[in-house]
Amino acid sequence: MSTTESADLTAFRTEVREFIRDNLPDDIRETVRSGRLGTAAETTRWQKVLYEKGWVAPSWPVELGGVDWTPMQRNIFEEESAMADCPPLDPMGLSMIGPLIIARGSQEQKDFYLPRILRSEEKWCQGYSEPGSGSDLASLQTRAVADGDDYVVNGTKIWTSGAHASDGIFCLGRTDPDVKGQEGISLLLIDLKTPGITIRPIIGLNEMHFFNQIFFDDVRVPIANRVGEENMGWTYAKEVLGSERLQLSRTGENKRLLRLLKTIAAQEDHGGGKLADQDWFRRKLRRAEVRLKALDYTKLRFLSRAEAGETIGPEVSMLKLQGSELIQDFDELLLEAVGHYGLPYDPAWMLTPRHELNETPIGGEFSGTLSANRFRHKGYTIAGGSSEVQRGIIAKRVLGL
């Protein structure tokens, strides 16, 4: 694999960079640049800009509203978006259930759901994890029992990110209780306004509402809302998670943090000079930078294989594993660079636009959100499959141990 970008890809990168520069609203750019959490309205505004451009769903087929981009071009778009402080697009609809409906859904499901996802008219959440199950999805207990034209769903899902702001959930339920483990599971599309559904908020230690627990009590879901074949939900769930882990390499986000770290190190005083001039800190910075470069090249190898028509298998787990752990290491270096000024935590600094704050963080413009993001990023090694699960997949299915 060549590590030199072709002229066509360089021209494409320039096109993406210039479009973002000219069309990303300044207030949204400032939200992301400062480390604050964007609102759902801000994300929707940006998605609609991309929808009008025709760039909102790079991984979808052109005839269904996607873009005729190669895997390398999609990677460039994602990285340039992260580096230019664009808000991350809603992955649940565009990157997870949308592609699964395209691959496995009925024509009626495609006609109904896909346009709504493209136009940001419906928000989705994922119903996989359950209390006591963790990353062991095969142990789920939620039941979906056929009754006429419906399934009757009973059970509960937990850690359901963004459910309180979602319209639908793609949910795993056991449709055959007489088989073991991974068999007998189906994937259903459920309207969260259906009677019998209760969404209970889970407020984190950071005082923010992001997670939820969902209860299903005799919820009737049309059998027509099942994606693909009955009892094949585990296979489909793995397809979704495989796509998610390729995206969760987080190379763009890591590159943005590296840039921020270098900026702070060049400004911070230390030992009579700047932190960036201290040998001990430069060594730490260079080690992290080398790891990021290795992650970047590994991802490019996967993309090259995808462009050659090869199927990417379980080895993609190494991208999710390394990308999520590296971002946490950058957080630690950022805290080390800012020092005790980065320790205070105030939810207002994460949720309130800067011009509305009554005070500014002590110790620099980025110190106010540093601890909050450091705590938030701890979830990166859990969501989408924990690091322990990723290592198990690599050991068993890649290395054959």
MOZITA-V639558 format. One record per pair of residues at least 4 apart in sequence whose C-alpha atoms are under 6 Angstrom apart, sorted by the first residue. I is the first residue (numbers start at 1). J is the second residue. Records with the same first field share a line. If there is no record, write none. Layout:
I->J ; J
This chain:
19->23
20->24
29->85
30->34
31->36
32->36 ; 85
33->85
35->369
36->350
37->350 ; 351
47->51
50->55 ; 56
51->55 ; 56
57->66
58->66 ; 67
60->66
61->66
62->66 ; 67 ; 68
69->73
71->303
76->80
79->252
80->84
81->86
82->86 ; 252 ; 253
83->256
91->95
92->96 ; 124 ; 125
93->97 ; 98 ; 117 ; 124
94->98
96->240
100->104
101->105
104->228
105->109 ; 227 ; 228
109->113
110->114
116->121 ; 122
117->122
122->167
123->166 ; 167
124->166 ; 167 ; 168 ; 169
125->163 ; 169
126->169 ; 170
127->157 ; 170 ; 171
128->172
129->134 ; 157 ; 158
130->157 ; 158
133->139
138->181 ; 182
142->154 ; 155 ; 173
143->153 ; 154 ; 173 ; 174
144->151 ; 152 ; 153 ; 173 ; 174 ; 175
145->151 ; 152 ; 175
146->150 ; 151
147->151
149->222 ; 223
150->220 ; 221 ; 222 ; 223
151->220 ; 221 ; 223
152->218 ; 219 ; 220
153->218 ; 219
154->216 ; 217 ; 218
155->216
156->214 ; 215 ; 216
157->213 ; 214
158->213
159->211 ; 212
160->211 ; 212
161->210 ; 211
162->210
167->192
168->190 ; 191 ; 192
169->189 ; 190
170->188 ; 189
171->187 ; 188
172->186 ; 187
173->185 ; 186
174->184 ; 185
175->184 ; 185
176->184
184->231
185->231 ; 233 ; 234
186->230 ; 231 ; 232 ; 233
187->226 ; 227 ; 233
188->225 ; 226
189->225
196->216 ; 217 ; 219
197->215 ; 216
198->214 ; 215
199->213 ; 214
200->212 ; 213
201->212
202->211 ; 212
203->207 ; 208 ; 209
204->208
233->237
238->242
245->320
248->320
249->319 ; 320 ; 323
250->323
254->327
261->334
265->275 ; 276
266->274 ; 276
268->274 ; 275
269->273 ; 274 ; 275
270->274 ; 275
282->286
305->310
306->310
315->398
317->390
318->322
319->323
320->324
321->387
322->326
324->380 ; 381
331->374
335->339 ; 342
338->342
341->363
342->367 ; 370 ; 371
343->371
348->352
349->368
350->369
361->368
373->377
379->383
381->386 ; 387
382->386
385->389
392->396
393->397
394->398
395->399 ; 401
396->400 ; 401
